[in-house]
Amino acid sequence: MKFLDLVMKRQSDRRYSPEEVAESDLLQCIEAARLAPSASNSQPWTFVVVRSEPLRKEVAEACSGPLKTFNRFVAEAPVLVVMVIEKPKAITELGGRIKKKDYPLFDIGIAAEHFCLQAAELGLGSCMLGWFSEKKIKKLLHIPSSKTIGLVITLGHTPPDYPHREKIRKPLEKVLRFDRY
C-alpha cells in the first residue's frame, strides 16, 4: 500500500465488533509507535494496554464524560491503549523550557499516529481520545499521580458495514504558503 493510500484509509473509528485483536497485530501497532521519532530520542512514553474485563469497561466509562453520553463507543473497543507521558531527557526538557514548547506532547502525537497508521494497514480501526478522566484512569491502572496521561487510543475490528468516510479538509491553498505567510 502506498503511504498516501494508507493516510486516506486511516480514520477515527467509532464502532467496533466484539472480535478480539490478535496479539501479533497489537504488538505490531505498539512496535510502530515505539519506533516513532522523539525530541533528543527521549521516547517519553509508556503504553498501558487494557484488554481485560471489567477493567476495560471501567476505563471506557472514564472516557464518557460527566453525563456518560460522550465517547460511548469506547466500551465497544476490545483494546484500549493509555499513553502515559514520561519525563524526557534533560536536554529536551531544558530546550522545551527555553523555547516554550512541550516536546513530549509532540512526541506522543507522533507515536500515536504511527500506532494508528499501523492499525489501518492491518485492517484495524482506531481512535485517539483526548477526553477522559485522568484521575479515574490513573487510579484504575495504578499510574503514579506524578505522571500525565496524554491520550487513550481505541483499537479493534470495525463491523463490515462500517463506512469509510471521505476526508473533509481545507483546500491546499488555505493551508500552504511559500517563502512567507
C-alpha positions in Angstrom: 0.0 0.0 0.0 1.3 3.4 -0.9 1.7 5.8 2.0 -0.9 8.3 0.9 -3.4 5.5 0.4 -2.7 4.4 4.0 -3.3 8.0 5.1 -6.6 8.1 3.2 -7.6 4.8 4.8 -6.8 5.8 8.4 -9.8 7.5 10.2 -11.2 7.9 13.7 -13.4 4.8 14.0 -16.2 4.9 16.5 -17.8 1.4 16.1 -16.2 -1.9 16.8 -17.1 -5.5 16.5 -16.5 -7.8 19.5 -13.9 -9.7 17.6 -10.6 -9.9 19.5 -7.5 -8.2 18.2 -4.7 -10.7 17.5 -1.8 -10.4 19.9 0.6 -10.1 17.0 -1.4 -7.2 15.5 -1.5 -5.4 18.8 2.2 -5.8 19.3 2.9 -4.7 15.7 1.0 -1.4 16.5 2.9 -0.9 19.7 6.2 -1.6 17.8 5.3 1.0 15.2 4.6 3.6 18.0 7.8 2.6 19.9 9.9 3.3 16.8 8.5 6.8 16.3 11.0 9.6 16.5 11.1 11.9 19.5 13.0 15.0 20.6 16.6 14.0 21.6 15.4 10.4 21.3 13.7 10.8 24.7 11.0 8.3 23.9 8.8 9.9 26.6 6.0 7.3 26.6 4.7 4.2 28.3 1.9 2.2 26.7 -0.6 0.7 29.1 -2.7 -1.9 27.2 -6.1 -2.6 28.7 -8.0 -5.7 27.4 -9.4 -7.5 30.4 -12.9 -7.2 31.7 -14.2 -5.4 33.8 -11.2 -3.1 33.8 -11.6 -2.2 30.2 -15.2 -1.2 30.8 -14.2 0.9 33.7 -11.6 2.7 31.7 -14.1 3.2 28.9 -16.5 4.7 31.4 -13.8 7.1 32.5 -13.8 8.4 28.9 -17.5 9.0 28.8 -17.8 12.4 30.4 -20.0 13.6 33.3 -23.3 12.6 31.7 -22.0 9.3 30.4 -23.0 10.3 26.9 -19.7 11.3 25.4 -17.4 8.7 23.7 -19.9 5.8 24.3 -18.3 3.8 21.5 -15.1 3.3 23.7 -16.8 0.5 25.5 -17.1 -1.5 22.3 -13.4 -1.5 21.6 -11.7 -4.7 22.6 -8.4 -2.9 23.3 -7.6 0.4 24.9 -4.1 1.8 24.9 -3.4 4.5 27.5 -0.3 6.6 26.6 1.5 7.9 29.6 3.9 10.7 29.2 7.2 10.1 30.7 10.0 12.5 31.7 12.1 13.4 28.7 15.9 13.7 28.6 17.3 16.7 30.5 18.4 18.3 27.2 14.8 18.0 25.8 13.4 19.4 29.0 15.8 22.3 29.0 15.2 23.0 25.3 11.5 22.9 25.9 11.7 25.5 28.7 13.9 27.8 26.6 11.7 27.5 23.5 8.4 27.3 25.5 7.5 24.0 23.8 6.2 20.8 25.4 8.2 18.4 23.2 6.8 15.2 24.9 3.3 16.2 23.7 4.6 16.4 20.1 6.4 13.1 20.6 3.3 11.2 21.9 1.3 12.6 19.0 3.8 11.2 16.5 3.9 7.9 18.3 0.1 7.7 18.4 -0.2 8.4 14.7 2.4 5.6 14.0 0.2 3.3 16.1 -3.0 4.3 14.2 -1.4 4.1 10.8 -0.1 0.6 11.6 -3.6 -0.4 12.8 -5.1 0.9 9.5 -2.6 -1.1 7.4 -3.6 -4.2 9.4 -7.3 -3.5 8.7 -8.0 -2.5 12.3 -9.8 0.6 13.4 -8.6 3.1 16.0 -9.5 6.4 17.5 -7.3 8.8 19.6 -9.1 10.3 22.6 -8.2 13.4 24.5 -11.4 13.5 26.6 -11.1 11.3 29.7 -11.0 11.5 33.4 -7.3 11.3 34.0 -7.8 10.9 37.8 -10.0 7.9 37.4 -7.8 6.2 34.8 -4.7 6.7 36.9 -6.5 5.1 39.9 -7.8 2.2 37.8 -4.4 1.5 36.2 -2.2 2.3 39.2 -0.4 5.1 37.3 1.6 7.3 39.6 -0.1 10.6 40.4 3.1 12.4 39.2 2.6 11.1 35.6 0.4 12.6 32.9 -1.9 10.6 30.6 -1.5 12.1 27.1 -4.0 10.0 25.1 -6.2 7.0 25.1 -6.4 5.0 21.8 -9.2 2.6 21.0 -8.3 -0.4 18.8 -10.4 -3.1 17.3 -12.1 -4.5 14.2 -14.8 -2.4 12.7 -18.1 -4.0 11.6 -18.2 -5.0 7.9 -20.9 -2.3 7.2 -18.9 0.5 8.9 -18.4 3.2 6.3 -15.1 4.7 5.3 -15.7 8.4 5.4 -14.5 10.9 2.8 -11.8 13.2 4.3 -13.1 16.7 4.5 -10.1 19.0 4.7 -9.4 22.7 4.0 -8.3 23.2 0.4 -4.5 23.3 -0.1 -4.5 27.0 -1.0 -5.9 27.7 2.5 -3.1 25.9 4.4 0.0 26.3 2.2 2.4 29.2 1.9 5.7 29.5 0.1 8.5 31.8 1.4 6.2 33.9 3.5 3.0 33.7 5.5 
